[in-house]
Structure formats: C-alpha cells, structure tokens
Amino acid sequence: MTKEIHIIGAGLAGSEAAWQIANLGGKVILHEMRPTRKTDAHQTDGFAELVCSNSFRSDDKHFNAVGLIHEEMRQLNSIILEYADNNKVPAGGALAVDRDEYSAAVTNALENHPNIKILREEFTGEIPEDWEHVIIASGPLTSDALSKTISNLTEEDDLAFFDAIAPIIYKESINFDIAWFQSRYDKIGPMGDGKDYINCPMTETQYHAFMDALIEGDSTEFKEWEGTPYFDGCLPIEIMAARGRETLRWGPMKPVGLTDPKNPTVKPYAIVQLRQDNKLGTLYNMVGFQTKLKYGAQSDILRMIPGLEKAEFARLGGIHRNTYLNSPILLDRNLSLKKHPKIHFAGQITGVEGYVESAACGMLAGRFVYAESIGKAVSYPPRTTALGALLDHITGGHIVHEEETMTVDGENAPRKKKKRSFQPMNVNFGLFLPVEVPRLDEDGNRIKGKDKSRHRKKMMSARALHDLAEWIDGFGD
C-alpha cells in the first residue's frame, strides 16, 4: 500500500475506522473540522464526543442485540468499546460512560497512534482524484459544504430527520426528600449495585399538569427544516406528549419495576428517571427526555417534576438535524458508492441509528477499505452476527418500491425518482436471520410465551458469537 486512507470525520464511526485501519497496518489521514468549524450540538473538540445520552444502552450479550454487538466489537479490538469499558459509570444493565473522560481517552489514543495523521480543518469541495481510498464518516451533523459534495456524488438529496438532546442536571440540586435511587427491577449491571437511577415519582394530577405544560410549551422551530420526520427512537418529549396523554407514561416515564421506599404502598402514576452522566456522580441526565423546548420554557416545565423543583441544569436539551443516505440504493455491500467505488461511507449517515451502531459501521468500513487497499478480497461478517445483520440493513434489508414519475417545477418534463422506504434503524433481533426454537427445553418443559422469546434471543446470540469466532479465525487463511 502506497497511499494513505483518508477519513472525513472523527466521531464514533470515523474514530473506529481509523483505529481499525491503523492497527491492521494501514496509514490514515483523519480529517476533523472541529474546532475550526463548530456544530450546534458538540460541546468540545474531542473525538467520539457523545452529544446526546452518555449510554451505549444494554450490555447484555445473551438477550439483547445491542449487548451482543458490544461483545462482537470487543472481539474485533474496538477502540469505542475498549474506552467505554475503561470509563464506565453505574447504569444498571446498561453500559454508560463519563462522556468527557471517554472522549479524551479516545482522542489521546488516536493522536498518539504512529499510523494516524490528524488534520484539524473543514473539508470542502470535491474529493481529490489522487485520494485512492476515502471514508466519509461525517455523521448526523454534516456541514453544508460537505453535504453539497455528497449530494453531487450521489446525485440524490439526503434524507433528514431531527435528533433531540436530553437535559443534564446537577445531582446536588435534586430533592432527595422526594427522589430515590433504584434500578428498574433492582437490576444490577456493570459498576452498579441495583440502585443506579434517580427516580422522581408523579401522582396522576401532577402527571396531567405536566402533560398540559409540555403540550403548550414554547418549542424551538427551524423553518428551513419543516417537513423533516423525527426518528421514533429519539422523539422529543413534547412530541410524544402530543401523540397521546398516556404515551410518556408507558414510554420513558413508565412506573413499572420501581417502588418508592418512602411510600411503598402507593404506586406512582408515572416516574421520571435520571442516569449518572460522569464518574464523579455529580451530573445526571434525564432518561428519554430529549426536547426541543426553548430554554426558558424548558427549565420551568422540567421543574414541575417532583424532586426537581430547584433543579440546576448543566446542559438544557436541544435539537439538531440528522442526515442519512438512501444507502440500499446508493451503496454496495462494502459500503462504497456504486458510482464511485473508491468512496465509502460509515456511521449514522448510512442509516444506522445509535452510538454503537455508528461505531460498528465505522469498524466495518475501516476493515473493508484496508483489505481493498492491500489488494485483498473483502471478508464480510456472517449474516447471523449482529454486525452482519446491521450491514444487511444498510445495504438492502428493506422493501424496494417501484419508481414513480414526477413533474419537476411545474414543467412537463418528467423524471423518475425512487420511492424510499429506508429508515434509520438500531440493531435489533428483528434484523437477524431466524432460528427455530425447540418445542421443549432441556428439562422437557414446553417453551412458550415470553420463555420462547428469550430462548430465541439466546439462540441467536449464541449462534452469532460462534459464527463470529469462526469468521475471525478465517482472517489468517
């Protein structure tokens, strides 16, 4: 290999791609526009900054697809998972990190890798002809200049959706005469003790007053983004509230699996949970409370929550735009553009959703591009693995609709445009190849209901890790 591999963007996907390539022996030039060009959501110039939650979600590798992909990435020397494990904070069964220490550790590792050169400047214009291998991992906050470059390359408009950020509260400002510590169902996770969340209970009257305030609250509006759909996995709380008065109560505010020790005989009508956001335990973020409320209305409405009457906010919620490609139409299985094979994409811009999914996509793109750069055939993860299932989603795991004829700008000259059904997706067992669950368990008991679902997930996970190990062993062939 005589040419460096250029990676545009040092978020989760770009950082992981650079790490994979560099450790395999490739030379990387990593382009990151911050701090030269800032974004509306980032707070620092660190790599792999977590701009929303500090949680990588479930770390259960046996019964949760997210926990399974964590384990698969660990087996492949992921920098994102290595430093997440090294910077854990208590979060029940989830893997959550001190976001500042985490980003600093990833940044330091990449800056000190001998095979990685970092350029702190915004990339604008067209991809130079002498760049033989390129990965665009610019993420959901792709700059206008780079978006134009991508549009020119793909000859299509990007799809876009809103992504909202949850507030972070200083622990010392929380009223523990009302709030209490407990994980749902007392579940004990890594670094935790079964009391990893702060819980704020609501009566029925308090809940409905809160709903009224949310629905009537003053929200931030971006007229240039009107018509952009939200991703259902990251809906602002006021949008959820407007969809129905019980939506939040059976979403992020569900009261199940929790008991108020101060009043154990009375079940709260709804509960707001806060999760530790830094190692010191001084900051807690509001679980599922992404919002686009304006700051003045936001702080007033959130202080209606019992226990948060005098809450002080380290960061209020916000909103930013995500962009992603119509990847099944535009990308080959190796994540390269069909029309420009030297250019690959990685991360949320491909249509994956979530921190770990973005990093996983970067891991795959990095390995694919490195193989191509040394003239070696690309080895794809088995479709039975979480990595393979996610790759299938990006490059073809959806329904392709017929083309439709459209009239442009009122003119009679028609053009054909593909209908799009492709939407951002978190990794989940619904993406996996099915398994046949046996009728009876090892003790001869019939498997049914929830037990059948758990057996199916466990079987999928066991198959995935077995097939992943065989795939990794085959690298030396």
N, C-alpha and C positions, 0 to 999 in steps of 0.2 A: 504494500500500500504506500503510495507516494503522496497522496493528497489528504488533508485534514477533513474531518467530517464537521460541517457547520450545523449548530443547533441554535435556533432562534427562540429565546425564552428560557428563563431559569426558574420556572415554577416547579411544581411537583413532577410533571412529565419531563420537562427539559432536564431537570437535575438528575432524575433517574436514568434517562437516556445517556447523558454524559458519563455518569458513573459506570454504567454497564459497558459502554464502548471503551472507556479509558482502562478499565480493569481487564478487558479482553486483549488489550494491547494497541488499540487504535488511538489516533491523535484527534483531539476535539478542540474546536473553537466555539466557545459558548457566548452567545450574544444576549445581553440583558440591558433593556433600556433604562431601568431604574438605577440610580437616582436622577439621571439626566432627564428622563421623562417620567413623571409620576402618573399614578392612576387614582381614580376616585375611591378605591376600596383599600389599596395597600397602605400600611402604616410605616413600613420600613423599606430599606433597600436590600434586605436579606433574601437569599434563595429559598424556595419552597415555603414561602410565607403562607400561613393559614389565615385567610381573610374572613372566613365565616366561623364555624364551630372549631373547637380545638380537639374534636373527637374523630378518630378513624372508625368509629362505630364498633360493632361487635367483634370480639376477638375469639369467638367460639368456632374452632376449626371443624367441629364434628356436626353441628346442626345449623350453622349459619353460613351462607355463601360469602359474606364479607370476611368473616373469620377464616374461611377456607382460602380465599385469595391472599389474605395476610400470610398464611403459612406457605403457600406456593411461592410468594415473593421472597420470603425468608430463605427458602431453599435455593433461590437464584441470586443470593447476595445483594438484596435490595438495600440501597442507602436510605430510602424513605422509611422502611420498616426497621432497619438497624437503629437509626437515631430516634425513631418513635419509641422503640423498646428502651432506649437509654435515657429517655426524658419523660417517662410516664408520670401521670398524676392519677390519684384514685378516681375511678369512674365505673364502679360495679363491674359488669361483664364486658364493658367497652374498653377500647384502647384509646386513651386521651393523653395529651401531652401538654407540657408547659410550652406554649407556642413560641415565645421569644428564645428560650434556650434551645429549642428544637431547630428553629430556622438558623440560629447562629452556628449550631453544630454542623448542619448540612453545608452551610456556606463555607465554613472553615475547611471541611474535608475536600470540597471541590476546588477551593482556591489553592490548596496545597498539594493537589494531585499533579505529578510531573507530566501527565499526558493531557492536561486540560489548560487551555489558554482562555482567559476571560476578557471580553470586550464590553465595557460599560458604555453602550451607546445605542440609540434607537436605530433599528434597521428600517430603511425606507427605500423605495424604488424597486427595481426588478432584481430577481436572483441572478447574480453574475454567471456568465457562461462557464467560467473556469472553476466554479464550485461543482465538484463531481457528485457529492453526496450531501443532502440537506434534510434536516428535520425541522419542521415548523411546529413549535410547541408553545405558541403564544398565549394559549389559554382563553378563558372567557372574557378577558379584558384586552383583547387585541386592539392595538392602536388603529386610528383611522387610516394612517398611511399604509400599514401592513395589511389591513382589511382590503384596501384597494388593490394591493398586489395580489392577494389571494383571490379576489373576485376576477382579476384579469387572468389568472392561471386556470381557474375552474370554469370560467365563462358562465358562472351562475351567481345569483345573490346568496349571501349567507342567510341561514335561518337564525332567528334570535329569540331569546326569552329572558325574562327578568330573573335575577337571583337576589335574594334579600338576606341581610346580615342581622344576627341576634345581638341584643344589648349585653354588656358585661357590667357586673355590679361589684362594688367593694363589699367584701364579707362583713367588715366591721359596721356597715350601715344597715345590716339586716336585723330585724327584731326577732330574737330567738325566744321571746316570751310566747310567740305565736308559731314560728317556724321550727322545724326539727330535722335532724339528719336521719335518712333511711334510704337504702336502695329498694327498688321495687321487688317485692317478694323476698327482701333481705338477701338478694343475690350478691355473692362475694366474687369479685373479679380481681385481675392483676393489680397489685398495690393497694387493694381496697380491703374493707372489713365488713361489708354489708350495710354500711352507713355512709355511702359516698355522695348522696344527693341531699341538697337542702330542699325541704318541702314546705310550700305555703298553701294552707287549706282555704277553701271558699265555701260559704253557705250558698244555698240556692239564690237568695236575694242578692248577695254580693256578686255572684256569677252573672246574673242577668243585668245588673247595673254595669258591670264591666263590659259585657257584650254591647250594651247600648252605647257606651263611650267609644268602644272600638269602631263600631259601625259609623258613628257620627264624627269620628276623629278626622283631623285635617291631615291628609296624606300628601306626600311629595308626588308631583306629577312631572312627567317628561313628555312633552307633546310630540317630540320627534320620534318617540318610541311607541306611540299609540298603536294599538292593534297587536302588539307583541305578546304571545302567550306566556304564562308562568309555567315553570316546571312543577309538577304536583308534589315532588319530594321536598320542595323548598318554598312553599306558599307563604306569603306574608300573613300574619295572624288576622289582620283586618279583612283580608280576602276570604279566609276560612270562616270568619265570623259572619260575613255577608252571605255565605252559602247555606247557612242554617244555624240556628241558635245552639244546637247540640253538637255541631261539628268539632269545636275545640274541646268540648268535654269528653269526647271519645277519640280525640287526637292527642296533642301534646299535654292537655290538661286532664287526662283520664285519671280517676281516683282509685283504680284497682291496685291491689298488692301493697297498699300503704295504710298504716294505722297511726293516728295522732296519739302519741303517748300521754299527752296532757288531757285527752278526751277520748279514750279508746272505745267507748260505747257508741259514739256518734260518728257516722261515716261522713266525711266531707263530700260535698256535692261535686267539687272539682278541686284539682291540686295543680299548682304551678311548681315545676322542678327547676333547680339550678344545679349546674355541674361545675366542679372545680376547673379553673382555667389556667392556673400556674402552680408550680411546685411549692411555692411558699404558702399556698392556700389562702391568699388574700383576695383573689379575684374569682368570681363565679359567673358563668354565662347562663342565660335563660333558655332552657332546652325547648327547641321548637318555636321560639318567639321571634323569628325573622319578621321584620316590619319595614314599611315604607312611610310610617307616620312621621310628620315633621317633628323636629326635636322638642319644641315647646309642648305640643300635644302629647308626644310620646312619653316624656318624663311624668307629666301629670296623670296620664291614664295608667301607666305601669305602677305608680304609687298608690293606686286604688287596691292593689293586691295586698291582702293581709300579710303582714310581715315585711312588706316593702314600703311602708308608709313614709319612711325617711331615707329611702334608697339613694345612694350616691353612685353615679354611673361613670365607670372608667371609659366606656365607649357606648354611645347610643346606637341603635340599629340604623341600617342604611340600605341602599338598593343600588345595584349595578346591572349592566346588561351582559348576558352571555351570548356568544355567537358559536354556531357549530355548522359543519358542512353536511350536505346530503351524502354522507360517506358511502353507503351501499352503491350509489350511482357513480361516485367520483373516484373511489379508492379501490385498488387491488388488495388482495389478502395480505400482502406485505406492507400495507398502509402507505403505499406510494400512489401518487396521482396517475391515473391511467393514461392521461395525455402527456404527462411529464414525469417519467419513471424515476428520475434522479431526485425528485422532491417528495419527501414523506411527511406525514402529519402524525402528531401524538398529543394525547391529553384530551381535555374537555372539548376542544374544537372539533374532534372526530365524532362526538355524540355520545361519549360516556359521561356519567354524572357521578360526582363524588371524588374526594381526595384520593382514596386508594385506587379507584378505577382509573383516574388520570395517571397516577404513577405507574400502574400496571401497563397502561398503554404506552407510556414512555419507555418502560423496560422492554416491551416487545419491539417497538420501533428501533431502539438502540441496537438490540441484538440482530434484527433483520438487516439494518443498514451496515453494521460491522461485517456480517457474513458476505454481503454483496461487495463491500469494499476490498475484500481479500479474494474475491472470485470463488467463494464457497456457496453451495446451494443453501438457501434459507430453510431452516428447520422450524416448523410451526408446532406450537404446543398442541397436544391431543385435544380434540373437541370435548372430551369427557372431563377436562380440567376447567377450573374457573377462568384461567387465562384464555383457554381455547374458546370457551363459551362466550366470553366478552368480545374476543376477536371476531367470532361469528356474528355477533350482534352488530358490530361496527360495519362489517364488510358484506352483509347480506341477510342477516337474520330478521327480516321484516317482510311484509307484503308489498310487492311492487305493483303499482296501479298502471292502468293504461295511460298513454299520453293523451292530452286534450289539446284542442286547437283554441288559441286565444287571439283576440284582436288587440293590437298594441296602440295606445294613444289615440283611440278612435279611428285609426286608419283601417283600410280594408285588407291590408297585407297581413295574413295570418302567420303565426309562428307556433311551433309545438313546444309545450312545456310539460315536463313530467309532474304528475301529482305526487305529493310527498306524504308518506305515512311514517317516515323515520323520525323518532323522537329520542331525546336523551334518556339514558337508562342506567340505573345502578345495577351492579351484579346481583343476580338472584337465581334461585334454583329453577325458575321458570325458563331460563336460557339454556339449561343443561339438557343433554340427551337423556331420555327417560330410562328408568330402571324398573324391573319387575319385582315388586315387593312380595315375598313369600306369604302364603296363607297363614302359616303358623310360625311362632317364634321358636327359639332354641328349647324352650320348656314345653312345647306342644300347645301353647295357648294361641287362640285366634288373634291375629293382628287386625285391628280395626280403628276407625276414628282418628283421634289425634296420635295414637300409637303408630298407625300406618304412615302418617305424615312424617313422624320422627324417624321411623325406620327408613323411609325413602331418602330423607336428607342424609342420614348417617351412611347409607349405602352409596349415595352419590359422592359424599366426601371421601369415603374410603377408596372408592374407585379412582377418584381424581388424584389423590396423593400417591396411589400405586402407579397410575399411568404417568404421572409427572416424574416420579423417580426413574422409571424406565426411559422416559424421554431425556432426562438429564444424563443418565448413563450412556445414552447413544451419542452424546456430543463428541466423544473421543473416537467414534468409528470413522 
